[in-house]
Amino acid sequence: MELPESGEVQYCFQSYNSSCIKEVRSPAVYVVMYISAVAVVMLTVCGNLVVIISISHFKQLHTPTNFLLLSLAVADLLIGLTVMPFRLSVLIETCWYFGETFCTIYKTVQYVFTSVSINNVVCVSIDRYFSVCYPFLYSTKVIFYITQPVISFNWLISLLYNLALVYFNGNISGDELNTCLGDCLFVMSEAWGIADLIFVFILPCSIMIVLYVKIFVVARRHAKLINTVTAHANSANERQGKIPKKSETKAAKTLGIVVVVFLLCLVPYYICTLVYEKVNMSSSSVLINCLVLLACFNSCLNPIIYALFYSWFQKSVKLIVTRKIFNPASSLINLFPETL
């Protein structure tokens, strides 16, 4: 592939006057970018697949919190399969080659899975809040047959909301938006934009932040209490549900890292949309693509966090890689030997 001469302009579709301008890079840069893109997609897909297999297979992991993590992993897996490849392609090629109809489908799928991920992280925050702050209530009320309908409702409401967003927001022509051929742009009306900002970003993020502030305040108070009483008193208090188990507090801290990383990946994109909401920015803009990619990149970070902080995940990976999960009664393997 030869580079264009100095000053020569390349277009996404050379035969159309209305085509977007294409940024051309050297072959070496293309190779590095495509190898990196494949690595990120593979890490996202494989990492979340391990989480799904682990929680689904091992009965010891069948807890309300882990079922929420399972739902989150499914959403992240689907983002890795359906969203990230196309977003990375646009970032590398700086052009959308898949047509206007598929652009609408792609955007809808992206919004649905992103919304599901946000709602799942909110549910995880609520779950950890009750586990740490109201352990007795949590142990008696938060059980599987409550978690399952919550997860189903989360997926259903995310699907219906985003379908309504695409349908009722209307189809704005490319001429009205002053876009070019080779661009994939979805612009919300002002009313939908405000509603989406409130219900998809501000409200969920506020809930997560408030709950985890309360969780860490309570966890710190309990840590001081545990350090001042005898081992016998600790054991008695835990049985009575007065203070949460250390494992619950540790899980809350680990999932707090998940929430913080999630916010760090998501917040920059929404801040950018707020700053540039009055500016007609092309979806092929490097800034927009990088921020959207950062939000998607969160999907491959969660399994890495689990691998670093969860012993059960580390052990389940070894069992999956060595194919021991195919052994009879492998679903009953104890993943928490230290708790025995």
HELIX and SHEET records of a PDB file:
HELIX    1   1 PRO A   27  HIS A   57  1                                  31    
HELIX    2   2 LYS A   59  LEU A   61  5                                   3    
HELIX    3   3 PRO A   64  THR A   82  1                                  19    
HELIX    4   4 MET A   84  GLU A   93  1                                  10    
HELIX    5   5 GLU A  100  CYS A  133  1                                  34    
HELIX    6   6 PRO A  135  LYS A  141  1                                   7    
HELIX    7   7 PHE A  144  PHE A  168  1                                  25    
HELIX    8   8 GLY A  174  LEU A  177  1                                   4    
HELIX    9   9 GLU A  190  ASP A  196  1                                   7    
HELIX   10  10 LEU A  197  ILE A  202  3                                   6    
HELIX   11  11 LEU A  203  THR A  228  1                                  26    
HELIX   12  12 ALA A  231  GLN A  240  1                                  10    
HELIX   13  13 LYS A  246  VAL A  275  1                                  30    
HELIX   14  14 VAL A  286  PHE A  309  1                                  24    
HELIX   15  15 SER A  311  VAL A  321  1                                  11    
HELIX   16  16 LYS A  324  PHE A  326  5                                   3    
HELIX   17  17 SER A  330  LEU A  332  5                                   3    
HELIX   18  18 PRO A  337  THR A  339  5                                   3    
END                                                                             
